[in-house]
């Protein structure tokens, strides 16, 4: 992509990526602004790729179309690594990141393939345990952090371990936050494990078909399930922070993604883990936008996560 036309096209591609992240992943958009300037372009390309694949099923009127979008991205990744042109702004930005930085193809593939498997779930295909949700979170979120670290030229086992924990925590709490939305899409059962649904009286079977109860009578049970999953996320954040002393300074801005997790955990605690409480939809993750930005800046200024 050489010459003025190529430069203009690439600028447009990155502008698209920044706008997509700002519109659909605002709390992480703010996190990316805390990165050093030389890391931001690749980070926005990676995060925009995540936005495109995460929203594939949501923007499609038919689940089959959403699945086709994900399969398209799976094929697009292969094309990008053979230097073929893919006519999509996020793919163009990602192509630049791949050529200019070290971006791992296996992690990109792992992310989109996890979303494809999730899209292919049957209505009564319910995860058995929280560990299955953790695996999905690592495949879709931790891999994004691994690639961001790698694109920044950061090689640190401690940073990778912290990213793994933060990614798992982030994936878990965002699944919890999205439960009300997924209820409207009739996909809520996919993200409440059988072991917790049974424990708290939410799991029933009708004629051999499994179902998760989410009515007014089951609200207390759901809050208990959310509390247990949130507690697992909190443990991951604590484990990540235990590694802070071993994480190199240049990796810490990437790991600021722990801040949205902590904010969301605090917001859930204030509403007694009722994800349907309307306060959870206010501001940024349930807090005023300015308060979120101040908290993020505080962690950034202290060079911690």
Secondary structure, 3 states (H helix, E strand, C coil): CCHHHHHHHHHHHHHHHHHHHHHHCHHHHHHHCCCCHHHHHHHHHHHHHHHHHHCHHHHCCCHHHHHHHHHHHHHHHHHHCCCCCCCCHHHHHHHHHHHHCCCCHHHHHHHHHHHHHHHCCCCCCCCCCHHHHHHHHHHHHHHHHHHHHHHCCCCCHHHHHHHHHHHHHHHHHHHHHCHHHHHHCCCHHHHCCHHHHHHCCCEEEECCEEEECCCHHHHHHHHHHHHHHHHHHHHHHHHHHHCHHHCCHHHHCHHHHHHHHHHHHHHHHHCCCCCCCHHHHCCECCECHHHHHHHHHHHHHCCCC
